């Protein structure tokens, strides 16, 4: 390798996203133009995503063999956007004390990792009327019963990753 290093002009660090997609994304590359350099920092990677990484030496237009691919996952963060399309409606007849809440996940590029659960806040005008609920990430709607007639409730929903709870949805109000 030392004898061949005089023929290495630089390296291409090639990387692509492999998680969160049906097929891996296209390869992106970072040029390392100093042959003696043995490290590179990849910037602007998505949070909580697995990347495949390999290195290719080059000399002018000649390309060397790719290194063995390695996988690395970026650190998760709490979601940076709220769940989308939050809807709240009463369930049953006019005297019902139950509501149905439904939502869609935050946009993919704001999930910042694997969504583990959703937190739902159903807040009345006093703390004794508050009901909070946590549901698994696969669930997209929930019914909350036992609400008090004559009370206005404020409903908010947020997604959570292993790094924490993300941004709450805009409040939805409903009078029971």
C-alpha positions in Angstrom: 0.0 0.0 0.0 2.8 2.4 0.8 4.3 2.0 -2.6 0.9 2.5 -4.2 0.0 5.6 -2.1 2.0 7.8 -4.5 -0.7 6.9 -7.1 -3.6 8.0 -4.8 -4.7 11.5 -5.4 -7.6 11.4 -3.0 -10.7 9.5 -1.8 -14.4 9.6 -2.4 -16.3 8.8 0.8 -19.6 7.5 -0.6 -22.8 7.2 1.5 -26.5 6.6 1.2 -29.5 6.3 3.4 -30.7 2.7 3.9 -33.4 3.0 6.6 -36.8 4.5 6.3 -36.9 3.9 2.6 -38.2 0.9 0.4 -35.0 1.0 -1.5 -31.7 2.7 -0.5 -31.2 6.2 -1.7 -28.7 7.2 -4.5 -25.1 7.4 -3.4 -23.8 10.8 -2.4 -20.1 11.5 -2.1 -17.6 13.6 -0.3 -14.2 14.3 -1.8 -11.1 14.0 0.4 -8.4 15.6 -1.8 -5.5 15.1 0.6 -4.2 11.5 0.2 -2.7 11.5 3.7 -6.1 12.4 5.3 -7.7 9.4 6.9 -10.9 10.9 8.3 -13.9 12.7 6.9 -17.0 14.3 8.5 -20.3 13.7 6.8 -22.6 16.7 7.5 -26.3 17.3 7.1 -27.3 13.7 7.7 -30.9 13.0 8.8 -31.4 12.1 12.5 -32.1 8.6 13.5 -31.3 7.1 10.1 -29.0 4.3 9.1 -26.4 5.0 6.3 -24.2 2.7 4.3 -20.7 4.1 3.9 -17.7 3.1 1.7 -14.5 4.7 0.5 -13.0 4.7 -3.0 -9.5 5.9 -3.9 -8.8 7.7 -7.1 -6.0 9.1 -9.3 -7.2 11.6 -12.0 -9.9 9.8 -13.9 -8.9 6.3 -12.6 -11.1 4.8 -9.8 -9.8 2.3 -7.3 -11.8 -0.5 -5.7 -14.4 0.4 -3.1 -13.7 -0.5 0.5 -16.0 -2.9 2.3 -19.3 -1.1 3.2 -20.0 -0.2 6.8 -23.3 0.8 8.3 -23.7 3.6 10.8 -26.8 5.1 12.4 -27.2 8.8 13.4 -28.5 9.7 16.8 -32.2 10.1 17.3 -33.8 13.3 18.4 -37.4 14.2 19.4 -39.7 14.8 16.4 -39.4 18.3 15.1 -42.9 18.6 13.7 -46.3 17.6 15.2 -48.6 14.8 14.1 -50.6 15.9 11.0 -54.3 16.0 10.3 -55.4 15.8 14.0 -59.2 15.5 14.2 -61.5 15.4 17.2 -65.2 14.5 17.3 -67.8 13.3 19.7 -68.7 9.6 19.6 -72.3 8.5 19.7 -75.4 10.6 20.5 -75.7 14.2 21.6 -75.3 13.2 25.3 -72.0 11.4 24.7 -69.1 12.0 27.1 -66.6 10.2 24.7 -64.5 11.7 21.9 -62.6 10.1 19.1 -59.1 11.6 18.3 -57.3 10.6 15.1 -54.0 11.8 13.5 -51.3 11.0 10.9 -47.6 10.8 11.8 -45.3 13.8 11.5 -43.7 14.3 8.1 -41.0 11.6 7.5 -38.2 14.2 7.4 -39.2 15.5 10.8 -39.6 12.2 12.7 -35.9 12.2 13.6 -35.9 8.5 14.4 -38.3 5.7 15.0 -41.6 6.8 16.4 -42.2 4.8 19.5 -45.5 6.2 20.8 -48.0 9.1 20.7 -48.9 11.2 23.7 -52.4 12.6 23.8 -53.4 15.4 26.2 -57.1 16.0 26.8 -57.2 19.1 29.0 -60.3 20.5 30.7 -60.5 23.9 32.2 -59.3 22.5 35.6 -56.7 19.9 36.4 -59.3 17.5 37.7 -60.8 17.3 34.2 -57.4 16.4 32.5 -56.9 13.0 30.9 -53.6 12.0 29.3 -53.0 8.9 27.3 -50.0 7.2 25.6 -50.6 4.8 22.7 -48.2 2.6 20.6 -46.8 4.0 17.4 -48.9 1.7 15.3 -52.1 3.3 16.6 -53.5 6.3 14.7 -56.8 6.9 16.7 -58.1 6.6 20.2 -61.4 7.0 22.0 -61.4 8.8 25.4 -64.5 8.4 27.5 -65.7 9.6 30.9 -65.5 13.3 30.0 -67.6 15.8 31.9 -70.6 17.5 30.3 -70.4 21.3 30.0 -66.6 21.3 30.0 -64.6 22.5 27.0 -61.5 20.3 26.4 -58.3 21.2 24.6 -56.8 18.2 22.7 -53.1 18.0 21.7 -51.1 15.1 20.2 -47.3 14.6 20.0 -45.1 11.8 18.7 -42.1 10.4 20.7 -38.8 8.7 19.8 -36.3 7.2 22.2 -34.8 10.8 22.5 -38.1 12.3 23.8 -41.4 13.8 23.0 -41.7 16.1 20.0 -43.7 19.1 19.0 -47.4 19.1 20.1 -50.1 19.6 17.5 -52.1 22.8 17.3 -54.8 22.6 20.0 -58.2 21.3 19.0 -61.2 22.4 21.1 -64.4 20.5 21.8 -67.3 21.2 24.1 -68.9 18.2 25.8 
